[in-house]
Amino acid sequence: MPNDVIVTARDVEKSYGTNSVLRGVSFDAGRGEVTCLLGPSGSGKSTLLRCVNHLETIDKGVIRVDGVVVGYHEKDGKLYEMSERDAARARHGIGMVFQSFNLFAHMTVLENVMAGPRIVGKRKKEPSRTTALELLDRVGLAAKGQSYPAQLSGGQQQRVAIARALAMEPKLMLFDEPTSALDPELVGEVLSVMKELAAEGMSMLVVTHEIAFARDVADQVIMMDGGRIIESGPPQKVLTTPEHERTRAFLSRIL
């Protein structure tokens, strides 16, 4: 796997019963770059993202993150699924932010950010606390450490979710439509944090309908439809002069 590539997918297929969701998907995502996945609902974007960190299994093909197949052991050219414990350990270096914030309601904001390093990473309390406070400051929530999720706006909760993912020191961040559950006036504060991460060189794979974000921040845009990649390339090309009719139709509806 080339050193400048963080994710590589080859001929990935995924079905739920008779419903084929991913149909021979192949792509590379650059290290230190932002790759945005676009497409209509049901095109397979979120499923593909969840397959990258083995929250969903794949039926055929292979996905590697930093050269390693997540969720499977490779032996003699064959893949064998890991136990859930081993798979969880293997995905330590992959942070994920979901549409819904998935914060622990009974924990304070600070405790939420500390949870991964303490429970999964087995780190000591004080270093975890110090890191968590730094991350909350980084996402503009230094004053909210003792608040509970229910006391925060949706945008604030999503920023806590980003801080929680960053607490595990990931080499790759996955974002599954992180602004779709937010009121329009709160979208900007989350995208601002994501733009800062991109500027700092974080490798990011982002499922989004935020075309302006993709245009301004992405290094690569991948357009999906019907479980296939129908077009990919720099945002200036895909978003400005798309080649595929389905891409043009999608963009015309979104814009």
N, C-alpha and C positions, 0 to 999 in steps of 0.2 A: 504494500500500500504506500503510495508516494507520501512523503513527509508533509506536503502541503495540502493533503486531504484528510479531513477528520471523520467523514461518514462516506461509506460507499455501499450502494445497494445494487444488486444484480439479479434481474429476472425474478423479482419478488411477487409471489402470488398469495392471495388470502381470500378464503370464502367462508361464509356463514351458511351452512347447508347448501342450497342450490344458488345462493346469492353470491356471485363473484364480485368482490370488493376491490381487490388489487389484481391487475392482469399484466404480469411481466414488467414490473416497474424497475427501472435502472437509473441511477443518478449518482453523482459525486457532490459532496459539499465541502468547500474549502475551509482549511484551518484558519481561524481568526476572521472568518467572513460570516455574513448573514445571508442565509438562503430562505426565501419566502415561498411558501406553497399556496397557490391560489386555485380557485375553482368553485363551481356551484356546490350546494349541499348535496351530499351523497357521492361526491366524486372520488372519495377515498383518502382525502388529505389527513384527517385526524387518525384514521386507522393506520396509515403509513407512519405517522409520527409515533403512535403508540407501539408500533412494531420495532422502532429504532431502539427503544429501551426495554423491549420484551414485556411490556404490559399486555401486548397481544402476540400470540404465536403466529408464525408464518407457515404456509403449506409447502411452498417451494421457494428456491432461491436462497440468497444469503445477504445479511446486512452486517457490516463491520463498523465499529466505532474505534478510531485510533488503532486500527489493525486487528481488533479483537471482535470475535462474534459474541454479541451479548445474549446471554440466556442459553447458550449451547456450548458443549465441548466438541472440539474437532478432533477426530481420530481416523487415520487412514482414509482421509477424504470424505468422511461422513460426519454428520452432525447428530449429537445426542443431547436432548434437552436436559438442562441442569435442574437440580432441586430448587424450590422456591427460595430457600435460604441462600444457596450459591448464586442464584440469579440476582437476588437483592444485593448481594455483596458486589457482583460484577457491574451493577448499574450505579455504584457509588459516584462515579465520575460524570454522571449524566443528571443534570437538574431538569425538573419539569414544572411548568406553570400551566394550570388547567383553566378552562372557561369559568368554572365555579371555583371559589377560592380554596376550599378544602382545608380551612384552618380548624384547629382544635378549639371548640367553643369554650371548653372549661379551662383553657390555659390563657394566660396573659399573652400579649404580643411578644414580649421578650421570651417567654417560655416556649412559644411556638417556634421562634427562630432557633432557640437552643436545642429543640427536641431531636433533630436529626443527628447533630454531632454527639449529643449525650447518649441517645438510645441506640442509634445505629453505629455511630463511629466510636462509641465507648470512650469519649473524651472527658476529661475532668471538668468540673463545674465552672471554675473561675476562668480558664482560657476560653471555654465555650461562651460564657457570659460576655467577656471582653469582645470577642469576635461578633457576637450578636448585636451588641451596642454599636459597634462600628458600622455594621451593615444597616441597621435601622437609621443611623445618621446618613448613610450613603443614599438611602431611598427617601430621605426627608421626613423620617418619623421618629427622630431621636426622643421627642417628648411623649411618645405614645407607648413606651415600653410596658407600663403597668396597666394599660387599658386592655379590655377584652374585645374580641372580634366584633361582638354585637354593638359595641360603642363606636365603631369606625364606619366611615362611608365605604361604598364598594371599591372606589379607587384606592383608598388607604388599605383595605384588606388585600387587594391584589398586589400592592407594593410590599406588604408583609410577606405574601406568598413568594414574591421574587427574592426577598431577603432570606427567607427560609431555604429556598433552593440554593442560593449562593453560599449559605453557611456550610454546605458540604464540599465547597471548593471544586466545583465541577469544571471539566474541560470542555463540556458541551452543554448548552442550555436549549431545551425544547419548550416552545410556547404554543399552546393549542387554543387559538382564538382568545387571547388573554383579555381583550376588551369587549367581547361580544355580550357579556352580561352587565355591562356598565351603562349608566346614563350617559348621553353624549357629552355632557359638560365634564365628566370625569375621565374620559378616554385619554385626553392629552397628558394627564399627570403620569399615567402608566407608560404611554409611549415615550415620554421624556426619559424615564428611567431606562427603558430598553435602548433608546438612542445613545445614552451614556455608556451602556455596556458595549454596544457595537463600536463606539469610538475608542473604547479601551482594548478592543481586540478580542472580545469574547466570541467564540464560535457559537452561532445561533441558527436553529432551524425553527422557522416561524410559520404556523398556519394562521392566516389572517385575511380579512376582507378590507383592511386599511390600505387602500391603493397608494395613498400619499406616503405612508410609511415605507411601503415596498419600493416606491419610486426614489425616495430620498435616502434610504438606508441600505437596501439590499445590494449585495454584490451579484446575486443570481436570483432570478425569478423562475419558478417552475409552475406551469399551468397544467392542472389535472382535469380530466373529464372521463366519466365512465370507468374509473379504476385504472386509467392509463395516463402517462405523461404525454401530452399532445404538443407541448412547446416549452422550450427553456432557453435561458440566455440572460444577458445583462438587462436590467430593468428598462434602460433606454430603448432597447430593441423590442422586448416583449410587450411593454406597456404603451409604447408610442407607435410602433409599426409592426403589430402582430401579423404573423403569417397565416394562422389557422382561423377559419371562420368562427369556430366555437369560442376562441379567445376573444375575437372582436365582439361577439354577441354578449359574452360575459361582462366585458369591460363597459360596453354601452349601457348595460343594466345597472351596474354598480355606480358608474359615473353620472 
